[in-house]
Amino acid sequence: MKIKFQQDRETILKILESASITRKLRILDKLNGVNEKDSIKILFKVLEDKSWCLREKAAYKLVQYGKKVVPRLNRLLKKGYWFTRASACITIGEIGDIRALYSIVMLLLNDDNPTVIKEASTALVKIAQKNPSEFSTVLKEMTLEQNSLSRILKIIEQRDAGLYQEIKSIVLDE
C-alpha cells in the first residue's frame, strides 16, 4: 500500500530539517502538488541546505517560476551564504533576467569565493546570450570603471567569442 504524499508546507519544512538527504530529495521530486507560493518558499529554504545536490536541484526547480522569483534571488546574491549565492546564480542564469545583471556583476567584481565566481560567470554569459543588445545597453549604463568593465568583457570573451564581439562593439561604441 502506498502512502500518499501529504501536500502540507509545514510538514515538508519539518522533513527538510532532517538529516536525510534521500528524504529531502524525495520531497523535492514531489513538490508539484504543493501550491505555487508554498513551493517557492520551500525551494528557497532548500537553497540554504548544506547539500550541494539539494541546492542545485532546488535552483533548477525555481527556474519554472521565472521572473517572479528574481527579486528574491537578487537579495540572496547580496547577503546569502556563499553556497546560497552560487545556487541563486544558477537560477538567475537559467531564467536570464536582465534585472539581475547588476547583482551578478557586483558578485564578479567583489566576491572571493571561487564557486560563486564560477556560477556568476556562467549566469552572466547566459543573461548576455538571451538578449545581447539589451545586455550591452544595461552593462553600458552601469558606468563601470574601465578595469571592471574589462574584467566583465573578458569573462564573456573566454566563454563565447562571438557574443563578446557583439557586446564589445555596443558597449565600447566601436
C-alpha positions in Angstrom: 0.0 0.0 0.0 1.4 3.4 -1.0 1.2 6.3 1.4 0.1 9.4 -0.3 2.4 12.4 -0.1 1.0 15.0 2.2 0.9 18.4 0.4 1.4 20.4 3.6 4.0 23.1 3.8 4.7 22.8 7.5 5.2 19.0 7.2 7.5 19.5 4.2 9.6 22.1 6.0 9.9 19.8 9.0 11.1 17.0 6.8 13.6 19.4 5.2 15.2 19.9 8.6 16.0 16.2 8.9 19.5 14.9 8.1 18.3 12.5 5.5 19.3 13.7 2.0 17.3 10.9 0.5 14.1 12.1 2.2 14.8 15.7 1.2 15.3 14.7 -2.5 12.0 12.8 -2.4 10.3 15.9 -1.1 11.7 18.0 -3.9 10.6 15.4 -6.5 7.0 15.6 -5.2 6.6 19.4 -4.8 4.4 19.6 -7.9 1.3 19.1 -5.8 2.0 22.0 -3.4 0.6 25.4 -4.3 3.0 27.8 -6.1 3.6 30.2 -3.2 4.4 27.4 -0.8 6.6 25.6 -3.4 8.6 28.8 -3.9 9.1 29.2 -0.1 10.2 25.6 0.2 12.6 25.8 -2.7 14.2 29.0 -1.3 14.6 27.2 2.1 16.4 24.3 0.3 18.8 26.8 -1.3 20.2 27.2 2.2 20.7 23.5 2.7 24.2 22.1 3.3 23.9 19.6 0.5 25.0 20.9 -2.9 22.9 18.3 -4.6 19.8 19.6 -2.9 20.6 23.2 -3.6 21.3 22.6 -7.2 18.1 20.7 -7.7 16.1 23.5 -5.9 17.9 26.1 -8.1 16.8 24.4 -11.3 13.2 23.8 -9.9 13.0 27.6 -9.2 13.5 28.3 -12.8 10.0 27.2 -13.6 8.7 30.2 -11.7 10.6 32.6 -13.9 10.9 36.3 -13.4 8.7 36.4 -10.3 11.5 34.8 -8.2 14.3 37.1 -9.4 13.8 39.9 -6.8 14.3 37.4 -4.0 17.2 35.8 -5.8 18.8 39.2 -6.1 18.5 39.7 -2.4 20.2 36.3 -1.8 23.1 37.4 -4.1 23.8 40.3 -1.9 23.5 38.7 1.6 23.3 34.9 1.4 25.9 32.4 2.3 28.4 31.6 -0.4 26.6 28.4 -1.3 23.3 30.2 -1.4 24.8 32.9 -3.7 26.1 30.2 -6.0 22.8 28.5 -6.2 21.0 31.8 -6.8 23.4 32.4 -9.7 22.4 29.1 -11.3 18.7 30.0 -11.2 19.3 33.5 -12.5 21.4 32.3 -15.3 18.7 29.8 -16.4 16.0 32.5 -16.2 18.2 35.0 -17.9 16.5 38.1 -16.4 18.4 41.3 -17.1 17.2 42.8 -13.8 19.8 40.6 -12.0 22.7 41.8 -14.1 23.9 44.4 -11.7 23.9 41.9 -8.8 25.8 39.4 -10.9 28.4 42.0 -12.0 28.9 43.1 -8.4 29.5 39.4 -7.4 32.0 39.0 -10.1 33.9 42.1 -9.1 33.7 41.7 -5.3 33.2 38.1 -4.2 36.1 36.0 -3.2 34.5 32.6 -3.3 35.6 30.6 -6.5 32.4 28.7 -6.7 30.3 31.9 -6.6 32.6 33.5 -9.2 32.2 30.4 -11.5 28.4 30.3 -11.2 28.2 34.1 -11.5 30.3 34.0 -14.7 28.0 31.3 -16.2 24.9 33.4 -15.2 26.5 36.5 -16.8 27.1 34.7 -20.1 23.6 33.1 -20.1 21.9 36.5 -19.5 24.0 38.0 -22.3 23.1 35.2 -24.7 19.4 35.7 -24.1 19.4 39.3 -25.4 22.9 40.6 -26.3 21.6 44.0 -27.3 19.7 44.7 -24.1 22.6 43.2 -22.1 25.0 45.6 -23.7 22.8 48.6 -23.1 22.3 47.8 -19.4 26.0 47.0 -19.0 27.0 50.3 -20.6 24.6 52.2 -18.4 26.3 50.8 -15.3 29.2 53.1 -15.9 31.8 50.7 -14.5 35.4 51.7 -14.2 37.4 50.6 -17.3 39.2 47.9 -15.3 35.9 46.5 -14.1 34.3 46.6 -17.5 37.4 44.9 -19.0 37.1 42.1 -16.4 33.4 41.5 -17.3 34.1 41.6 -21.0 37.0 39.1 -20.5 34.6 36.6 -18.9 32.3 36.8 -21.9 35.2 36.5 -24.3 36.5 33.4 -22.6 33.1 31.7 -22.8 31.7 32.9 -26.1 34.0 34.8 -28.5 31.2 35.7 -31.0 29.0 37.1 -28.3 32.0 39.0 -26.9 32.5 40.8 -30.3 28.8 41.7 -30.5 28.7 43.1 -26.9 32.1 44.8 -27.1 31.1 46.8 -30.2 28.0 48.1 -28.5 29.5 48.8 -25.1 32.6 50.4 -26.3 30.9 52.2 -29.3 33.1 50.5 -31.9 
